[in-house]
Amino acid sequence: MVTYPIRVERTSYRGADPKKGAKAADYNRDAAMLEEHINAQIRNGKLGVFHYSTIAHEVGLPEKRVSQILFSVDCGHNGFTVVKGRE
């Protein structure tokens, strides 16, 4: 289980290849968007299980992309569970 707020890992490419730099920037943009989307849902009262397929539908990204990015949150194959941490 993951505690609120969730944090999605970013990639850090610092090389000179513009294609790899663009790929890293796209990944980080999507990671930031997914992190904000999920944390906003938790702030609005949703706790529990988050499924990659549902998140993909809500944000308009392919499920494979969502699972690739969010797997780092809790290593779940279909999703992850979020609980409210101490405040």
C-alpha positions in Angstrom: 0.0 0.0 0.0 1.0 3.6 -0.7 0.3 6.5 1.5 -1.0 9.9 0.3 0.4 11.9 -1.3 1.8 9.6 -4.0 5.0 10.4 -5.7 5.7 9.1 -9.3 9.4 8.7 -10.2 10.7 10.8 -13.0 13.5 9.9 -15.4 16.6 12.0 -15.7 18.3 12.1 -19.0 21.2 14.6 -19.3 22.8 13.5 -22.5 23.1 15.3 -25.8 20.8 13.1 -27.9 17.7 15.2 -28.7 15.5 12.2 -29.3 16.3 10.7 -25.9 15.8 14.1 -24.3 12.4 14.5 -25.9 11.4 11.0 -24.8 12.5 11.7 -21.2 10.6 15.1 -21.3 7.4 13.3 -22.5 7.7 10.7 -19.8 8.2 13.3 -17.1 5.2 15.3 -18.4 3.0 12.3 -18.3 4.3 11.3 -14.8 3.6 14.7 -13.4 0.1 14.7 -14.9 -0.7 11.3 -13.5 0.7 12.2 -10.1 -1.5 15.3 -10.0 -4.6 13.5 -11.2 -4.3 10.7 -8.6 -3.5 13.1 -5.7 -6.4 15.3 -6.7 -8.7 12.4 -6.5 -7.4 11.5 -3.0 -7.8 15.1 -1.9 -11.4 14.8 -3.0 -12.0 11.8 -0.8 -11.2 8.8 -3.0 -9.1 6.2 -1.2 -8.6 2.6 -2.0 -7.6 0.8 -5.2 -6.6 2.6 -8.3 -6.6 0.5 -11.5 -4.4 1.4 -14.4 -7.2 0.9 -16.9 -9.5 3.3 -15.1 -6.8 5.9 -14.8 -5.9 5.5 -18.5 -9.6 6.1 -19.4 -9.9 9.2 -17.2 -6.7 10.9 -18.5 -6.8 9.7 -22.1 -3.5 7.9 -22.2 -3.0 4.3 -23.3 -3.2 1.8 -20.5 0.3 0.5 -21.3 1.7 3.9 -20.9 -0.1 4.5 -17.6 1.1 1.1 -16.2 4.6 1.7 -17.4 4.8 5.0 -15.5 2.8 4.1 -12.4 4.4 0.7 -11.8 7.1 2.5 -9.8 4.5 3.7 -7.3 3.8 0.3 -5.7 4.8 -2.4 -8.3 1.3 -3.5 -8.8 0.5 -5.3 -12.1 -3.1 -4.0 -12.4 -3.0 -1.0 -10.1 -2.2 0.0 -6.5 -3.9 0.8 -3.2 -3.6 4.2 -1.5 -4.3 4.9 2.2 -4.3 8.3 4.0 -1.1 8.8 5.9 -0.6 10.7 9.1 -1.3 14.4 8.9 
